[in-house]
Amino acid sequence: MGRYVETSASPPFVFASAALPARWFTVHSLRGVEALSSGYRFDVVVTSERLLDRDLERLVLGRRAALVVRAGGRPRAIHGVVSAV
């Protein structure tokens, strides 16, 4: 996955896939559930102007991904696998 570098103009959420470079996506919404000693799930709605002619499902489904959340202090990366497109 591409490396996330924070700047003062960094968006609050960044999505990256192991198959594609960071910042190819614009995060429109996210909803998640997590708890101590339990699994977690995040539903993330993204678009990408760079992938109009590509098979997004083939490229990212089942692949590793990360969601970087920038709220308050330092950025937090949530790692997982894309399970639906």
N, C-alpha and C positions, 0 to 999 in steps of 0.2 A: 504494500500500500504506500501511496505517496506520503511524504512527511508533512505534518501540519505545522505551519509556522505562524504564530500569532502576531498580529500587528494591531495598531489602534483602530484600523478600519475592518478588522476581522468580523465576519457575521457571527451571531450568537450560536448557530448550529452549522456544522460542516459534516457531510456524509462522504465517505470514501469506500471504494470497493477494492478488493485485491486485484481485480481484473482491469480496473481503470484508475487513472490518476485522481488525486484529491482535487477538489474544487470543480469537477466536471458536473456536479449536481447542485441544484438550488433546493434547499430544504424549505418546504411550505408549511408543514405541520408535523408534529410528533405526539405520540401518546404512549406512555409506558407504565409498566408495573414492575417493581422490584422490592425485595425484602431480604433481610438477613437470613442466611442459611436456606435460601430458596432460589428457584430459577427466576429469570427475568424475561420480559418480552417488551419490545418497542415496535410500534407501527410508525413508520416514517414515510411521509409523502414527499417525493422529490420529482423534479423535472430536469431535463438536460437538453440544451440546444445542440450540443455536440453529438448526440446519439439519435438524431432524427431518422437516419438511414441504416441504423444498425439493429441487430437483434438483441435487445436489452436482456430479455429473459435468458437467452443462451449465454450471454456474457457474465451475468451476475448471480443467477439462481444457484444456490448451494455453495457459493463462494464466500470467503471471509470478507467482513466489512467492519467499518468503525464509524461511530457517530461521536463527534466531538461537541461537547456542550460547554459553552463559555458563559457562565453565570457567576457573578461575584468574583471569587479569587481566581485561581489558575484553572486552565481548561481541563476538563475531564473527558477521557476517551472511554467509550463503551464499545467493547468488541463483541462481535457475534458472527452469525452466518445468515445470509439472505435466504429466507424460507418461502417467500412469495413475491411475485412481481405483478 
